[in-house]
Amino acid sequence: MDHDNGKSALNPTSLTVADAARLLARASGQPVTVEMLQADLDAGAPANGDGTINLVHYAAWLVREMGSRD
């Protein structure tokens, strides 16, 4: 099956902040903005050395943050 529709595939281990925001907004049905993700990065969310986001590491960080609020 050929899935090439002219768009490049997204790599969930290396997303730009803008791509991560778009993907998370579409997947969740909730607003997710670049500013929201940047605030998380400023608060200590992990980023790759090139400034991209690994969604697995980011999700783990969010879970830890939610757990520390209890």
N, C-alpha and C positions, 0 to 999 in steps of 0.2 A: 504494500500500500504506500503510495507516495503522498506525503503530507506537506510537501513544499508548496506553499501558497505565496511565495515571494517575500515572506517575513523571516527574519533570522530567529532561531530558537533562543529562548531565554535560558540562561544557566542559573539555577536556583542557588548555587554556591558563590555566585559573583554577579550580583545585580547592582546597577546604578541605583542611587537613592530614588530617582524619578521612576525607574522601572519597577522597583520594589513597591513604591507607593501605589502605582497603577495596578499591579498584580494583586496586592493585598486588598485594595478597594474592590476590585472585581470579584475576588474570591469571597470576601466577607459580606459584600453588599452594604458596607458601612463606609463613610468617608475616611480615607487615609491620605494625608497630604505629605508632600516633601517636608514641610515645616514640622509636622508631627514626628516623622522619622528622624529629622535632624535634631529635634529636641531630645529624643531617646539616645541618639548618638552622643550628644553633648552630656547626657546624664550617665554615660558609661556603657551603652549598648556596644557590642563588639562590631568592629568593621575590619575588613581585609586591609592589608597594607596599602592597596591602591584606592581605598575609600569606598569600595563596593561592599555590599552586604551579602552575607551568607544567611539565607532564610532559616536554616536549621539552627545556627548559632544564635540568631536574633530571636527565634521562637523560644529557645532554651533560656535566654536572658529574660524575656518577658515572663516566663513561668516563674523563674527565680524572684523577679521583682514582685510579682503578684503574691508569692508565698511569703515574702518578707514583710508585707503589709498586714498580714494576719497577726 
